[in-house]
Amino acid sequence: MTLNKDQIEQIKNFIHSRGFTHIEVEMEILDHVATAVKDFEASYARLRHALLTNGTSPQ
């Protein structure tokens, strides 16, 4: 999944609200948070699929 502009902006606003204002630090944190969000969404999708299909593989 790719994050859209609004989602990225929300993450940036959160980073700024925590007092991080240097662009290099912001970009590094943004990268880590965006990666974590994407990983979480992928894991959630796999879990949801497993629960809805009783663990069977898609045909």
Buried (B, 14 or more C-beta within 10 A) or exposed (E): EEBEEEEBEEBBEEBEEEEBEEEEEBEEBBEEBBEEBEEEEEEEEEEEEEEEEEEEEEE
